[in-house]
Amino acid sequence: MNRVLIIGAGGVGNVVAHKCAQVKRVFSDIWLASRTQAKCEQIRRDVRRITGRTLSIAQVDADNVAETVRLIRRVRPNLVINVALPYQDLSLMDACLATGVHYLDTANYEPRDEAKFCYKWQWAYRRRFTEAGLTALLGCGFDPGVTNVFCSHAATHLFDSIDTVDIVDANAGSHGHAFATNFNPEINIREITQRGKYFEKGKWVVIPAMSLHHSFHFPEGIGPKEIYLLYHEELESLARNIKGVKRLRFWMTFSENYLTHLRVLQNVGMTRIDPVTYQGRDIVPIQFLKALLPDPASLAKTYSGKTCIGCVIEGTRNGKRRTCFVYNICDHAACYREVNAQAISYTTGVPAMIGAMLMLTGQWLKPGVWNTEEFNPDPFMAALNTHGLPWKETLPKKGFTGFLR
Ligand SMILES: NC(=O)c1ccc[n+]([C@@H]2O[C@H](COP(=O)([O-])OP(=O)(O)OC[C@H]3O[C@@H](n4cnc5c(N)ncnc54)[C@H](OP(=O)(O)O)[C@@H]3O)[C@@H](O)[C@H]2O)c1
């Protein structure tokens, strides 16, 4: 029997709960705990209505290690799936070490007072997890997560050597609001207002935020979209794990409307992460902004259109140069019909369930702290096709990636 404890009852936690409930032979017992128990109750009602299975639920403050340890001792799970916020990563890893439980998350640790995400804090747990015989699987969402596995799949099956990877992430959907973010607004805005950064010839190159952009032609009817270079966390692990890679970049689509709102919010100080005093009390502007913006999960009902996330990979095979595009297309409305979610939550929650499934069945279990590209990509790629995120690989026509060179 396998028991999982999912922590975080937001947009992604909802999808993980539904997808685990769909795979009863692996996830025989599912617990969901979060800061606000009412959100767990709502997800429990939806999962019961759609799958007929009943989750156990609990309230927990995952910033509090002692409280989380008490919950883990009560539940006795085989695995903790962390889909709360990046701020909780280290306290949850500590709680897993204290209780002897495997760990999985979808986003790397970030300190609250500094908009800086990187793996150094979590990689520093490698020795402790190894000595405890426990596995910690980091960044097992779509990007990071699936994008890393697309790269290891390409390195295993499509290339003898990889020179460049360009990860492209398009949301060509429409939610009908003037401005909203597709996952937690505080985490999302902290990420995209950072300076751009990419890896080239063994070094990191830093550029002003949103200063490099191009048009990219996305497949399957999405068409041309403007993509902007961002720093994204999978670049850090891929730079270590793809041997001999010369360049790694990450690009995301933004509309003019989105960028205009973001610019105004930045200019007036609403994206600040330091406290300001207002009427005698300290408030953090970005947290206040989060309270004003739509809850990303609430966008799902009316969201239409598709996402496309994939890796454009260049390298050599049998002495010849080649370019491959490995990608997934996901439809917002189809996600809503299946699990009451929009595609951004869905494309994050499904890979988290798949990673958990591979850990619980022993296929992705080895003591230590790992990123997804460090495991055999084959069972993960196969599971994407059967659990809602089918992928394609194409050898694009000449000119397809012209600007990327
Ligand atoms: N890899 C990827 O592709 C990818 C893509 C998108 C998102 N993500 C990551 O997925 C995670 C979840 O995103 P989301 O959109 O679902 O966010 P969300 O809707 O804001 O949900 C976060 C949930 O965590 C709970 N939470 C926050 N602090 C907590 C604490 N101290 N103790 C217990 N629970 C706590 C929140 O509780 P309340 O309800 O009380 O606020 C909320 O239910 C984030 O880490 C995000 O960075 C990864």
The ligand as a MOL file (V3000), in Angstrom:
LIG
                    3D

  0  0  0     0  0            999 V3000
M  V30 BEGIN CTAB
M  V30 COUNTS 48 52 0 0 0
M  V30 BEGIN ATOM
M  V30 1 N 7.4920 23.5460 -12.4550 0
M  V30 2 C 6.4530 24.1350 -12.9970 0
M  V30 3 O 6.1800 23.9320 -14.1820 0
M  V30 4 C 5.5460 25.0310 -12.1810 0
M  V30 5 C 4.5850 25.7900 -12.8300 0
M  V30 6 C 3.6680 26.5250 -12.0620 0
M  V30 7 C 3.7670 26.5250 -10.6630 0
M  V30 8 N 4.7660 25.8020 -10.0670 0 CHG=1
M  V30 9 C 4.8890 25.7830 -8.5880 0
M  V30 10 O 3.7800 25.0920 -8.0430 0
M  V30 11 C 3.5700 25.5340 -6.7100 0
M  V30 12 C 2.0870 25.7800 -6.4650 0
M  V30 13 O 1.5810 26.7540 -7.3600 0
M  V30 14 P 0.0330 27.1730 -7.3460 0
M  V30 15 O -0.2490 27.9540 -8.5650 0
M  V30 16 O -0.7910 25.9730 -7.0180 0 CHG=-1
M  V30 17 O 0.0230 28.1740 -6.1020 0
M  V30 18 P -1.2220 28.5930 -5.2070 0
M  V30 19 O -2.4910 28.4420 -5.9920 0
M  V30 20 O -0.8840 29.8960 -4.5870 0
M  V30 21 O -1.2470 27.4430 -4.0790 0
M  V30 22 C -0.2860 27.3330 -3.0960 0
M  V30 23 C -0.9220 26.5800 -1.9320 0
M  V30 24 O 0.0760 26.3880 -0.9210 0
M  V30 25 C -0.4970 26.7350 0.3170 0
M  V30 26 N 0.4930 27.2460 1.2450 0
M  V30 27 C 1.2140 28.3970 1.1790 0
M  V30 28 N 1.9830 28.5290 2.2540 0
M  V30 29 C 1.7680 27.4430 3.0220 0
M  V30 30 C 2.2580 27.0150 4.2790 0
M  V30 31 N 3.1510 27.7330 4.9710 0
M  V30 32 N 1.8040 25.8380 4.7610 0
M  V30 33 C 0.9050 25.0860 4.0980 0
M  V30 34 N 0.3830 25.4510 2.9170 0
M  V30 35 C 0.8140 26.6080 2.3800 0
M  V30 36 C -1.4600 27.8610 -0.0050 0
M  V30 37 O -2.3480 27.9870 1.0720 0
M  V30 38 P -3.4510 29.1810 1.1770 0
M  V30 39 O -4.5770 28.6450 0.3670 0
M  V30 40 O -3.7310 29.3050 2.6120 0
M  V30 41 O -2.8140 30.4040 0.5850 0
M  V30 42 C -2.0850 27.3380 -1.3010 0
M  V30 43 O -3.1410 26.4490 -1.0570 0
M  V30 44 C 4.4530 26.7890 -6.5460 0
M  V30 45 O 5.6090 26.4360 -5.8500 0
M  V30 46 C 4.8080 27.1630 -7.9570 0
M  V30 47 O 6.0520 27.8380 -8.0310 0
M  V30 48 C 5.6540 25.0470 -10.7910 0
M  V30 END ATOM
M  V30 BEGIN BOND
M  V30 1 1 1 2
M  V30 2 2 2 3
M  V30 3 1 2 4
M  V30 4 1 4 5
M  V30 5 2 4 48
M  V30 6 2 5 6
M  V30 7 1 6 7
M  V30 8 2 7 8
M  V30 9 1 8 9
M  V30 10 1 8 48
M  V30 11 1 9 10
M  V30 12 1 9 46
M  V30 13 1 10 11
M  V30 14 1 11 12
M  V30 15 1 11 44
M  V30 16 1 12 13
M  V30 17 1 13 14
M  V30 18 2 14 15
M  V30 19 1 14 16
M  V30 20 1 14 17
M  V30 21 1 17 18
M  V30 22 2 18 19
M  V30 23 1 18 20
M  V30 24 1 18 21
M  V30 25 1 21 22
M  V30 26 1 22 23
M  V30 27 1 23 24
M  V30 28 1 23 42
M  V30 29 1 24 25
M  V30 30 1 25 26
M  V30 31 1 25 36
M  V30 32 1 26 27
M  V30 33 1 26 35
M  V30 34 2 27 28
M  V30 35 1 28 29
M  V30 36 1 29 30
M  V30 37 2 29 35
M  V30 38 1 30 31
M  V30 39 2 30 32
M  V30 40 1 32 33
M  V30 41 2 33 34
M  V30 42 1 34 35
M  V30 43 1 36 37
M  V30 44 1 36 42
M  V30 45 1 37 38
M  V30 46 2 38 39
M  V30 47 1 38 40
M  V30 48 1 38 41
M  V30 49 1 42 43
M  V30 50 1 44 45
M  V30 51 1 44 46
M  V30 52 1 46 47
M  V30 END BOND
M  V30 END CTAB
M  END
